């Protein structure tokens, strides 16, 4: 009672499951409509199927997909993309600014964002917040496809008391953004890093609800001048009760449309291979080995960010494998001389623990060193050393 609620999404709405990917995200739209999403941020994966497909999805959604910091390369506004929106609920005017990750040109296929630039966020948000207030907004919030992580050793819920009432250490771009804003902004709904976030930075409440509907970030903004608060709730499918009939029907229809494809058996898996929180694990090695086998290459490399879920024991279907690597990436083969390959391999181990899986080469590194100097040796299968003049 006395509350006005809106639901915001932090971006990457359409990517990741066979039922969505095989329809280029079309099957997600009616469910987001049923949930009553008020606005969303433009995620880097919104570009996965090209601008034409993105614009088609934007025409179908009843809410705005926002990218205030996206401009053409010569600085003009993108005619098909909105900066912000003003939503009215029970007489309250809520201004919403949406922004994309400035790193989007590096985290999506470059061809898919050709002709676009992604500007720094603080001045853009400050300008849009001023403009929204001039248009009558009572409160301004931001939805940003921007990542960050908080201390995972404590329950990151400042509203629950106990141990979580202690300061929570949070790092990442979304927290840097909150500190850099100068115009009054009450809340940031974030995305991109699939993390559990519920904290307040620079007087701005920030949440992130992991991914795949596994969590809800909840922000309360008092309109009497009080400080905003943030909390987090797990969404546990087994205890949430049955889905509303209309949502269940939409899900059933989306899955039925692709069932013949996704249930096609591919292999039998003897042992489960989860996607582990540690940087090196069996599934990543299997993928790297498979890439090397498929291309008859000397070496193969798989980045952990492209591995999205684990592989269960038992019959493996096409759909289960598609969920592990849903992006439809192209596998490339490069011919490289040994002297040029060494700096690349050094870069794989140059930061903390490697977040890559390799096949065909063993990399030894010294974690006490920094940067490219961490690589001690690179040994090919059979114990052979890399030769500078040889082509691999």
Secondary structure, 3 states (H helix, E strand, C coil): CCCCCCEEECCCCCCCCHHHHCCCCHHHHHHHHHHCEEEEECCHHHHCCCHHHHHHHHHHCCCEEECCCEEECCCCECCCCECEEEEEECCEEEEEEEECCCCHHHHCCHHHHCCEEECCHHHHHHHHHHHHHHCCCCEEEEEECCCCEECCCCCCCHHHCHHHHCCCCEECHHHHHHHHCCCCCCEEEECCCCCEEEEEECCEEEEEECCCCCEEEEEECCCCCCCCEEEEEECCHHHCCCCCHHHHHHHHHHHHHHHHHHCCEEEEECCCECCCCCCCCHHHHHHHHHHHHHHCCCCEEEEHHHCCCCECCEEEEHHHHHHHCCCCCCCCCCCCEHHHHHHHHHHHCCCCCCCEEEECEEEEECCCCCHHHHEEEEEEHHHCECCCCCEC
